[in-house]
Amino acid sequence: MKIKYIYIALFSCIALNGYAQKAGERKADKNYDKFAYIDAIKTYERIAEKGYKNPDMLQKIGNAYYFNADLVNAEKWYSELFAMTDQVDAEYYFRYAQSLKAVGNYTKADEMMVKFNKMTEADTRGVLAVNNKDYRDVIKKNSGRYKLEDAGINTEYSDYGTAFYMDKVVFASARDTGNFSKRKHTWTDQYFSNFYSSTLSSEGALTGADKFAKNLNTRFHESTPAFTRDGKTVYFTRNNFNNGKKGKDANKVTLLKIYKATLVNEQWTDITELPFNSDSYQVAHPALSADEKTLYFASDMPGTKGLSDIFKVEIKEDGSFGAPVNVEGINTEGRETFPFITSDNEIYFASDGHPGLGGLDIFISKLEKDGTYKQVLNVGEPANTPHDDFALIINKSNKRGFLSSNRPGGAGSDDIYKFLETKEIQFKCEQVLVGVVTDAETGAVLANTKLTLFDDKFTKLKEITSGEDGRYDFGEVECEKKYYVRAEKEKYTTKESAVIIGKESGKTELPIELESAIKKIPVGGDLADVFGINLIYFDLDKWNIRPDAAIDIAKILDVLNEYPTMKIDIRSHTDSRQTHRYNEILSDKRAKSTRDWLIKKGIAPERLTAKGYGETQLVNKCADGVECTEAEHQLNRRSQFIITAL
């Protein structure tokens, strides 16, 4: 029996027509109020089978199954309830939605959550459901990361709640204790759970199942231990019972508490309850932080947001405890329970409040730099199912771990599964945009360069200056988004560069090379290369100057005007289509057409020579007989401007 329902619900008795049915229901109500759900279910169902049904009766049968984690049968009775009336408390819409997921009816479950949200408005569970309508797509994205199989130690009873301890795994089990007095809990009709241990191999295999620390086990429930790394201290969950004394709340119910024990001479001694326990509320499922300075646990103590929340408390150097604090960012009005903290400060926990596949699902969140938890992710299948999945632990060094579940196909009501994590989950992508500014020719870093960041619509976002090492850092940017960076520096040509940010967390590097605004003009150089002027293109079989080409020739004109002693040789080329003779004539016409255009604009004829080279100087593979695209042929139809004198 997993101790995961750490909330209590009491319902008033009802009256039915007929003395026998009324007496039977009173017996069921008595069992129900005492949480003897197995007995209550049997009595209620016998009455219902005789045709005596009303909303309150159906609520109680549905709840009895729901509280006992049998969501499939809960769905049956909640369906009858909603077929009879929809005038029920909002919480029944939530429970019905969870139960519908257990039978695979997600469409109707989502409809119930929409109605639940309208009735509750501010309830986090409803808000999350409405704001995350694509939750199944998200879960699918996170799925397939575990190789999962039966741990090999399960019985027909409840086995759950593992913990690493030296070369062993310690867990709770309701298997037959072998005592003459075999105590069963009327809630689940199973034996009370005790601690057992199995030997753990390096491959994650478990062998054997022996009673662990007999002096920790009592005639009540023990579960979910958490050990310090040195193996000398254990925190664990137990019913309110110690030193032969049993505590109860105002309703005469023995709740859960967390106890601490110390290992002395191979014996667990000094079993004491933690100071923030109470007879009036539940405290359970301890977990230690990586530095063992913080204890996490589940509770419904005052300050709880939902039915149970995850809390944390400081463990001081003298062994005393601070005040419990509700862990913000992960708790809902539902159940958050079974926390586990990894060496990377990730928290795994079970919840039915966050959007999931049904029942308790396992979620993960990462501790942020500011000490908060912001992003909660469902770990996906096969770790999660439409049933209860909980109590995940993992060794981050070898990616092996264990989880518990009441999914179909197991040996008992709860079973332990071992797994290998094959891929880590991807949290929300976090990217920064950085780079270095250098001289394009010399490679020297350029300090004090003004850099401006624009979005894809050229809206200005940020302006910074490169450091002495030429590096710049725009900080956080959105993943998979396009940005533009403008770099400006005196005596350099301003440059704008487009960049698309990566889709996974990390850094996007955008190196920027700036061209000097003052160019060396060597004889024999091509103005197209020296001044970054585009090649002059011609249409097929044409030699007239295209409008787009005129823009580039105008740049040549400006250079010639700036350097009145410069002389250039205009060289025109064609592609390989048509004959060699035809192309030679065509290219010569193109060269002279370019020369004539410049002369008309005022350049002296003696400064210009022109010649066509036909297809004799192709820049790619597109020779005769080679199949090429139009764009590839276009590259060969070009003009060059070679400096012959200055």
JOQUI-V122866 format. One record per pair of residues at least 12 apart in sequence whose ideal C-beta (glycine too) atoms are under 7 Angstrom apart, sorted by sequence separation. I is the first residue (numbers start at 1). GAP is how many residues later the second one is. D is the distance in Angstrom with one decimal. If there is no record, write none. Layout:
I_GAP_D ; I_GAP_D
This chain:
28_12_4.8 ; 31_12_6.9 ; 62_12_5.1 ; 65_12_6.6 ; 97_12_4.3 ; 100_12_6.6 ; 117_12_6.2 ; 159_12_6.2 ; 160_12_5.8 ; 224_12_6.5 ; 259_12_5.6 ; 260_12_5.6 ; 285_12_5.9 ; 298_12_6.0 ; 299_12_5.4 ; 313_12_6.9 ; 337_12_6.8 ; 338_12_4.4 ; 350_12_5.7 ; 351_12_5.5 ; 391_12_6.1 ; 404_12_5.6 ; 405_12_6.2 ; 437_12_4.5 ; 462_12_5.8 ; 484_12_5.6 ; 485_12_5.1 ; 519_12_6.5 ; 537_12_5.9 ; 574_12_5.4 ; 620_12_5.8 ; 13_13_6.4 ; 44_13_6.5 ; 48_13_6.5 ; 113_13_6.3 ; 117_13_4.9 ; 196_13_5.0 ; 197_13_5.9 ; 224_13_4.8 ; 241_13_6.8 ; 259_13_6.6 ; 284_13_6.6 ; 285_13_4.7 ; 311_13_4.5 ; 312_13_5.6 ; 336_13_5.6 ; 337_13_5.3 ; 363_13_5.3 ; 364_13_5.4 ; 391_13_4.3 ; 450_13_7.0 ; 451_13_5.4 ; 484_13_7.0 ; 497_13_6.2 ; 536_13_4.6 ; 574_13_4.7 ; 595_13_4.9 ; 78_14_7.0 ; 82_14_6.3 ; 159_14_4.7 ; 177_14_6.4 ; 196_14_6.4 ; 222_14_6.1 ; 223_14_4.8 ; 240_14_4.9 ; 259_14_5.2 ; 260_14_6.2 ; 283_14_6.0 ; 284_14_5.2 ; 296_14_6.2 ; 297_14_5.7 ; 311_14_6.4 ; 348_14_6.2 ; 349_14_5.9 ; 363_14_6.4 ; 389_14_6.3 ; 390_14_5.5 ; 402_14_5.7 ; 403_14_5.5 ; 451_14_7.0 ; 484_14_5.5 ; 485_14_6.5 ; 573_14_5.8 ; 622_14_6.1 ; 28_15_3.6 ; 62_15_3.9 ; 97_15_3.9 ; 158_15_7.0 ; 176_15_6.3 ; 196_15_6.1 ; 197_15_4.0 ; 222_15_6.9 ; 239_15_5.0 ; 240_15_5.4 ; 311_15_5.7 ; 312_15_5.5 ; 336_15_4.7 ; 363_15_5.7 ; 364_15_5.6 ; 402_15_6.7 ; 450_15_5.9 ; 451_15_6.3 ; 497_15_5.9 ; 572_15_4.4 ; 595_15_4.1 ; 620_15_6.0 ; 13_16_4.5 ; 27_16_5.7 ; 28_16_5.0 ; 44_16_5.9 ; 45_16_6.4 ; 61_16_4.4 ; 62_16_4.3 ; 96_16_5.3 ; 97_16_5.0 ; 113_16_3.9 ; 114_16_6.5 ; 157_16_6.6 ; 158_16_4.3 ; 174_16_4.4 ; 175_16_6.9 ; 196_16_5.6 ; 222_16_5.0 ; 257_16_5.1 ; 258_16_4.9 ; 283_16_4.7 ; 296_16_4.9 ; 311_16_6.3 ; 335_16_6.4 ; 348_16_5.3 ; 363_16_6.6 ; 389_16_4.5 ; 402_16_5.4 ; 403_16_6.6 ; 449_16_6.7 ; 482_16_6.4 ; 483_16_5.4 ; 536_16_5.6 ; 594_16_6.7 ; 619_16_5.6 ; 620_16_6.8 ; 44_17_4.6 ; 78_17_6.5 ; 157_17_4.2 ; 174_17_4.5 ; 177_17_6.3 ; 194_17_6.8 ; 195_17_4.2 ; 221_17_6.5 ; 239_17_6.2 ; 240_17_5.3 ; 242_17_6.8 ; 282_17_6.0 ; 295_17_6.8 ; 309_17_5.7 ; 310_17_4.5 ; 334_17_6.4 ; 335_17_5.2 ; 336_17_6.4 ; 347_17_7.0 ; 361_17_5.7 ; 362_17_5.0 ; 388_17_6.4 ; 448_17_5.7 ; 449_17_4.2 ; 495_17_6.4 ; 536_17_6.2 ; 619_17_5.9 ; 78_18_4.4 ; 155_18_6.8 ; 157_18_4.8 ; 174_18_6.7 ; 195_18_6.0 ; 220_18_6.5 ; 221_18_5.0 ; 281_18_6.4 ; 282_18_5.2 ; 283_18_6.7 ; 294_18_5.3 ; 295_18_5.2 ; 334_18_4.7 ; 335_18_6.6 ; 346_18_5.7 ; 347_18_5.3 ; 387_18_6.5 ; 388_18_4.8 ; 401_18_5.8 ; 448_18_6.5 ; 482_18_5.1 ; 483_18_6.9 ; 534_18_4.9 ; 572_18_3.9 ; 592_18_5.0 ; 618_18_5.1 ; 24_19_5.7 ; 58_19_5.5 ; 62_19_6.1 ; 93_19_4.9 ; 97_19_6.7 ; 174_19_4.6 ; 220_19_3.7 ; 237_19_5.7 ; 238_19_6.3 ; 258_19_6.4 ; 281_19_5.2 ; 330_19_6.6 ; 332_19_6.7 ; 334_19_2.9 ; 387_19_5.3 ; 447_19_5.9 ; 495_19_5.8 ; 533_19_5.4 ; 572_19_3.7 ; 591_19_3.8 ; 41_20_6.6 ; 44_20_6.8 ; 155_20_4.5 ; 173_20_5.9 ; 216_20_6.8 ; 218_20_6.8 ; 257_20_4.2 ; 281_20_4.6 ; 294_20_6.0 ; 295_20_5.7 ; 310_20_6.1 ; 333_20_6.3 ; 346_20_5.2 ; 383_20_6.0 ; 385_20_6.6 ; 387_20_4.7 ; 400_20_5.5 ; 446_20_6.5 ; 447_20_6.4 ; 481_20_5.3 ; 571_20_6.5 ; 591_20_5.6 ; 11_21_6.7 ; 78_21_5.4 ; 172_21_4.3 ; 173_21_6.6 ; 195_21_5.8 ; 220_21_4.8 ; 237_21_6.0 ; 238_21_5.4 ; 293_21_6.7 ; 294_21_6.5 ; 305_21_6.8 ; 310_21_6.0 ; 332_21_2.9 ; 345_21_7.0 ; 362_21_5.4 ; 399_21_5.9 ; 447_21_4.8 ; 451_21_5.1 ; 453_21_5.1 ; 480_21_6.1 ; 493_21_6.6 ; 570_21_5.0 ; 591_21_4.9 ; 24_22_6.9 ; 25_22_5.9 ; 58_22_5.3 ; 59_22_6.0 ; 93_22_5.4 ; 94_22_5.1 ; 195_22_5.7 ; 293_22_5.6 ; 309_22_4.2 ; 332_22_6.4 ; 345_22_4.1 ; 354_22_5.7 ; 356_22_5.6 ; 362_22_5.7 ; 385_22_4.5 ; 399_22_4.2 ; 479_22_5.4 ; 492_22_4.2 ; 493_22_4.6 ; 533_22_4.9 ; 572_22_6.9 ; 590_22_6.4 ; 10_23_5.8 ; 24_23_5.5 ; 41_23_4.7 ; 58_23_3.9 ; 93_23_4.0 ; 172_23_6.4 ; 173_23_4.9 ; 194_23_4.1 ; 218_23_5.8 ; 235_23_5.8 ; 236_23_5.8 ; 278_23_6.9 ; 292_23_7.0 ; 301_23_6.8 ; 303_23_5.5 ; 361_23_4.5 ; 447_23_5.9 ; 478_23_6.4 ; 479_23_6.5 ; 480_23_4.8 ; 492_23_6.6 ; 533_23_6.7 ; 588_23_6.6 ; 589_23_6.9 ; 40_24_5.2 ; 41_24_6.6 ; 75_24_3.7 ; 255_24_6.9 ; 354_24_6.9 ; 445_24_5.9 ; 446_24_5.3 ; 477_24_5.3 ; 479_24_5.5 ; 492_24_6.0 ; 493_24_5.3 ; 531_24_6.7 ; 570_24_5.1 ; 588_24_3.1 ; 74_25_4.4 ; 75_25_5.9 ; 170_25_5.8 ; 171_25_5.9 ; 235_25_5.4 ; 258_25_5.0 ; 306_25_6.1 ; 335_25_6.9 ; 445_25_2.9 ; 456_25_6.9 ; 485_25_6.0 ; 487_25_4.8 ; 489_25_6.1 ; 491_25_6.6 ; 492_25_5.7 ; 570_25_5.4 ; 587_25_3.0 ; 21_26_5.4 ; 55_26_6.0 ; 58_26_6.7 ; 90_26_5.7 ; 93_26_6.7 ; 255_26_6.8 ; 256_26_4.6 ; 257_26_5.5 ; 258_26_6.6 ; 305_26_4.7 ; 306_26_5.3 ; 310_26_4.9 ; 347_26_6.6 ; 456_26_4.3 ; 458_26_6.5 ; 491_26_5.4 ; 587_26_5.8 ; 37_27_4.5 ; 71_27_6.3 ; 75_27_6.0 ; 170_27_4.8 ; 192_27_6.5 ; 195_27_5.5 ; 233_27_6.8 ; 234_27_5.2 ; 255_27_4.8 ; 256_27_6.3 ; 305_27_6.8 ; 306_27_4.0 ; 307_27_6.1 ; 308_27_4.9 ; 309_27_5.5 ; 357_27_5.1 ; 359_27_6.6 ; 362_27_5.3 ; 394_27_6.5 ; 456_27_6.9 ; 485_27_6.8 ; 487_27_6.0 ; 491_27_6.6 ; 587_27_4.9 ; 32_28_6.0 ; 71_28_4.6 ; 75_28_5.1 ; 169_28_6.8 ; 192_28_5.7 ; 193_28_5.1 ; 194_28_5.6 ; 256_28_4.3 ; 258_28_5.1 ; 305_28_6.2 ; 306_28_5.1 ; 307_28_4.9 ; 308_28_6.3 ; 356_28_6.4 ; 357_28_6.1 ; 358_28_3.6 ; 359_28_4.9 ; 360_28_4.4 ; 361_28_6.0 ; 362_28_6.5 ; 455_28_6.2 ; 531_28_6.3 ; 584_28_6.0 ; 55_29_5.8 ; 66_29_5.4 ; 90_29_4.0 ; 168_29_4.6 ; 169_29_5.3 ; 192_29_5.2 ; 193_29_6.4 ; 233_29_5.7 ; 242_29_6.2 ; 306_29_6.6 ; 308_29_5.3 ; 310_29_5.1 ; 357_29_5.1 ; 358_29_6.6 ; 359_29_4.2 ; 360_29_6.0 ; 437_29_4.9 ; 454_29_6.6 ; 527_29_5.9 ; 37_30_6.0 ; 55_30_5.3 ; 72_30_5.3 ; 90_30_5.1 ; 106_30_6.6 ; 168_30_6.4 ; 193_30_5.5 ; 195_30_6.7 ; 232_30_6.3 ; 249_30_5.4 ; 306_30_6.9 ; 360_30_4.8 ; 362_30_4.9 ; 453_30_6.1 ; 454_30_4.3 ; 584_30_3.8 ; 21_31_5.0 ; 37_31_4.9 ; 71_31_3.5 ; 72_31_5.9 ; 94_31_6.3 ; 168_31_5.8 ; 169_31_5.0 ; 232_31_4.7 ; 242_31_6.2 ; 248_31_6.6 ; 249_31_5.3 ; 583_31_3.9 ; 32_32_6.6 ; 158_32_5.7 ; 165_32_7.0 ; 167_32_6.4 ; 168_32_5.8 ; 231_32_6.6 ; 247_32_4.6 ; 438_32_6.1 ; 453_32_5.9 ; 454_32_6.9 ; 527_32_6.1 ; 583_32_4.7 ; 55_33_6.8 ; 59_33_6.8 ; 66_33_6.7 ; 157_33_5.6 ; 167_33_5.8 ; 437_33_5.0 ; 18_34_7.0 ; 157_34_6.4 ; 234_34_6.8 ; 436_34_4.7 ; 451_34_6.0 ; 452_34_4.5 ; 580_34_6.0 ; 158_35_6.5 ; 330_35_5.5 ; 436_35_4.9 ; 437_35_6.7 ; 580_35_6.5 ; 16_36_5.3 ; 183_36_5.7 ; 329_36_6.8 ; 383_36_7.0 ; 451_36_5.5 ; 169_37_5.9 ; 276_37_6.5 ; 434_37_6.9 ; 435_37_5.8 ; 298_38_6.8 ; 434_38_6.7 ; 449_38_5.5 ; 450_38_4.5 ; 570_38_6.5 ; 240_39_6.2 ; 258_39_5.9 ; 298_39_4.0 ; 310_39_5.8 ; 350_39_7.0 ; 434_39_4.7 ; 450_39_6.8 ; 570_39_6.9 ; 576_39_4.6 ; 298_40_6.8 ; 350_40_3.6 ; 449_40_4.5 ; 567_40_4.7 ; 568_40_6.3 ; 569_40_4.8 ; 570_40_4.2 ; 571_40_6.1 ; 572_40_4.8 ; 573_40_5.3 ; 574_40_5.6 ; 575_40_6.5 ; 298_41_6.7 ; 350_41_6.9 ; 362_41_6.5 ; 432_41_6.6 ; 433_41_4.3 ; 527_41_6.8 ; 553_41_6.4 ; 557_41_6.0 ; 572_41_6.9 ; 574_41_5.4 ; 14_42_4.6 ; 170_42_5.3 ; 297_42_7.0 ; 521_42_7.0 ; 556_42_6.9 ; 571_42_6.0 ; 576_42_6.4 ; 14_43_6.9 ; 296_43_4.3 ; 329_43_5.4 ; 330_43_5.1 ; 432_43_5.7 ; 446_43_5.9 ; 543_43_6.4 ; 560_43_5.4 ; 328_44_6.0 ; 329_44_3.7 ; 348_44_4.7 ; 432_44_5.6 ; 433_44_4.7 ; 553_44_6.0 ; 557_44_5.2 ; 573_44_5.6 ; 153_45_5.2 ; 216_45_6.3 ; 276_45_6.5 ; 296_45_6.1 ; 329_45_5.5 ; 432_45_6.6 ; 541_45_6.8 ; 553_45_7.0 ; 594_45_5.6 ; 275_46_5.8 ; 327_46_6.6 ; 330_46_5.6 ; 379_46_6.4 ; 430_46_6.7 ; 431_46_5.5 ; 543_46_4.1 ; 557_46_6.9 ; 576_46_5.6 ; 237_47_4.4 ; 274_47_6.5 ; 306_47_6.2 ; 543_47_4.3 ; 560_47_6.9 ; 575_47_6.2 ; 576_47_5.2 ; 237_48_5.8 ; 276_48_5.2 ; 377_48_5.8 ; 431_48_5.1 ; 545_48_6.3 ; 576_48_5.2 ; 591_48_6.9 ; 11_49_6.3 ; 544_49_6.6 ; 545_49_7.0 ; 590_49_6.7 ; 172_50_6.5 ; 236_50_6.9 ; 377_50_6.7 ; 429_50_3.5 ; 433_50_6.8 ; 437_50_5.8 ; 543_50_4.7 ; 172_51_3.7 ; 235_51_3.9 ; 290_51_6.2 ; 172_52_6.7 ; 215_52_6.6 ; 216_52_5.3 ; 285_52_5.9 ; 287_52_4.5 ; 289_52_5.0 ; 338_52_4.7 ; 340_52_6.0 ; 342_52_6.3 ; 344_52_5.8 ; 375_52_5.5 ; 538_52_5.5 ; 545_52_5.5 ; 153_53_5.1 ; 215_53_5.5 ; 285_53_5.1 ; 287_53_5.1 ; 288_53_6.6 ; 290_53_4.9 ; 338_53_4.5 ; 340_53_5.0 ; 343_53_4.9 ; 375_53_5.2 ; 9_54_6.8 ; 152_54_5.7 ; 285_54_6.6 ; 287_54_5.4 ; 342_54_5.2 ; 151_55_5.3 ; 170_55_5.3 ; 213_55_4.9 ; 290_55_6.0 ; 153_56_4.8 ; 577_56_6.7 ; 536_58_6.5 ; 575_58_4.1 ; 224_60_6.8 ; 226_60_4.5 ; 228_60_6.8 ; 235_60_6.5 ; 224_61_4.5 ; 226_61_5.3 ; 364_61_6.1 ; 366_61_5.7 ; 575_61_4.1 ; 5_62_5.5 ; 161_62_4.8 ; 163_62_4.7 ; 165_62_4.8 ; 224_62_6.8 ; 226_62_5.2 ; 574_62_6.6 ; 575_62_5.5 ; 161_63_4.3 ; 163_63_6.0 ; 229_63_6.9 ; 573_63_6.0 ; 574_63_5.7 ; 163_64_6.1 ; 228_64_5.8 ; 573_64_6.7 ; 166_65_5.3 ; 573_65_5.2 ; 165_66_6.5 ; 433_66_6.9 ; 572_67_5.0 ; 433_68_6.7 ; 446_68_6.2 ; 571_68_6.7 ; 570_69_6.2 ; 571_69_4.4 ; 431_70_5.0 ; 431_71_5.8 ; 570_71_6.1 ; 571_71_6.4 ; 434_73_5.6 ; 440_73_3.9 ; 568_73_5.0 ; 569_73_4.6 ; 429_74_6.1 ; 431_74_6.6 ; 435_74_5.6 ; 440_74_6.0 ; 568_74_6.3 ; 429_75_5.9 ; 430_75_4.6 ; 431_75_6.3 ; 432_75_5.4 ; 433_75_5.2 ; 434_75_6.1 ; 435_75_4.1 ; 436_75_5.6 ; 437_75_4.8 ; 438_75_5.5 ; 439_75_6.5 ; 440_75_4.9 ; 441_75_6.5 ; 568_75_5.7 ; 569_75_5.2 ; 429_76_5.3 ; 431_76_7.0 ; 435_76_5.2 ; 568_76_6.3 ; 431_77_5.6 ; 433_77_6.4 ; 435_77_6.0 ; 437_77_6.5 ; 439_77_6.9 ; 566_77_6.4 ; 567_77_4.8 ; 426_78_6.6 ; 567_78_4.1 ; 566_79_6.9 ; 566_80_5.6 ; 565_81_6.0 ; 563_83_6.8 ; 556_85_5.6 ; 537_97_6.2 ; 538_99_4.9 ; 537_100_5.9 ; 537_101_6.4 ; 536_102_6.4 ; 535_103_4.3 ; 536_103_3.8 ; 535_104_6.7 ; 528_112_6.2 ; 528_113_6.1 ; 526_114_5.3 ; 527_114_4.0 ; 526_115_6.2 ; 526_116_5.7 ; 527_116_6.6 ; 524_118_6.7 ; 525_118_5.3 ; 524_119_6.5 ; 68_120_6.2 ; 523_120_5.4 ; 523_121_6.7 ; 521_122_6.5 ; 523_122_6.6 ; 523_123_6.1 ; 521_125_6.3 ; 39_147_6.0 ; 38_148_6.4 ; 38_149_6.9 ; 36_150_3.6 ; 37_150_5.3 ; 38_150_6.3 ; 36_151_6.2 ; 38_151_4.3 ; 35_152_5.0 ; 2_156_6.0 ; 1_157_4.9 ; 2_158_4.6 ; 2_159_6.8 ; 224_167_6.9 ; 1_173_5.3 ; 1_184_5.9 ; 1_187_4.5 ; 1_189_4.8 ; 1_192_6.0 ; 204_196_3.9 ; 125_207_5.2 ; 124_208_4.1 ; 125_208_5.5 ; 124_209_5.6 ; 125_209_5.3 ; 123_210_5.0 ; 206_212_7.0 ; 204_214_5.2 ; 204_216_6.7 ; 3_218_5.7 ; 139_218_6.6 ; 3_220_5.4 ; 135_220_3.6 ; 132_223_5.0 ; 190_223_6.7 ; 128_226_6.0 ; 129_226_5.8 ; 128_227_5.7 ; 125_228_4.7 ; 124_229_6.4 ; 162_229_6.6 ; 164_229_6.5 ; 161_230_4.9 ; 163_230_6.6 ; 160_231_6.0 ; 162_231_5.6 ; 164_231_6.7 ; 169_233_6.6 ; 3_234_6.3 ; 148_234_4.9 ; 142_235_6.1 ; 145_235_6.5 ; 148_235_6.7 ; 142_236_6.1 ; 146_236_5.9 ; 142_237_6.1 ; 143_237_3.4 ; 146_237_5.3 ; 142_238_3.5 ; 143_238_4.2 ; 139_239_4.8 ; 138_240_6.7 ; 162_240_4.2 ; 139_241_5.2 ; 161_243_6.1 ; 160_244_3.8 ; 8_245_6.5 ; 171_245_6.1 ; 6_250_6.2 ; 151_251_6.2 ; 3_253_5.9 ; 159_253_6.1 ; 98_254_6.0 ; 158_254_5.7 ; 160_254_4.3 ; 162_254_6.0 ; 156_255_6.0 ; 157_255_4.9 ; 158_255_4.8 ; 159_255_6.1 ; 101_256_6.1 ; 102_256_4.7 ; 154_256_6.4 ; 155_256_6.0 ; 156_256_4.8 ; 157_256_6.9 ; 158_256_4.2 ; 159_256_5.9 ; 160_256_6.4 ; 101_257_2.9 ; 102_257_6.2 ; 154_257_4.0 ; 155_257_5.5 ; 159_257_5.2 ; 154_258_5.8 ; 98_260_5.9 ; 98_261_6.3 ; 154_261_4.4 ; 154_262_6.0 ; 153_263_6.4 ; 150_265_6.8 ; 151_265_4.3 ; 151_266_5.8 ; 150_267_6.2 ; 151_267_4.5 ; 149_268_6.6 ; 148_269_5.3 ; 149_269_6.2 ; 148_271_4.3 ; 147_272_6.3 ; 146_273_4.4 ; 147_273_4.5 ; 146_274_6.9 ; 146_275_5.7 ; 147_275_6.1 ; 6_276_4.1 ; 145_276_6.0 ; 146_276_7.0 ; 145_277_5.8 ; 6_278_5.6 ; 145_278_4.5 ; 145_280_6.6 ; 3_281_6.1 ; 104_282_6.5 ; 142_283_5.7 ; 102_284_4.6 ; 101_285_5.1 ; 102_285_6.1 ; 71_287_6.5 ; 71_288_5.5 ; 69_290_7.0 ; 6_292_6.3 ; 7_293_5.6 ; 6_294_5.9 ; 7_300_4.1 ; 7_301_6.0 ; 6_302_4.8 ; 71_316_6.7 ; 69_319_5.1 ; 6_331_6.7 ; 4_333_5.7 ; 4_334_7.0 ; 69_337_5.6 ; 4_356_6.7 ; 4_386_6.2 ; 2_402_6.7 ; 2_412_5.0
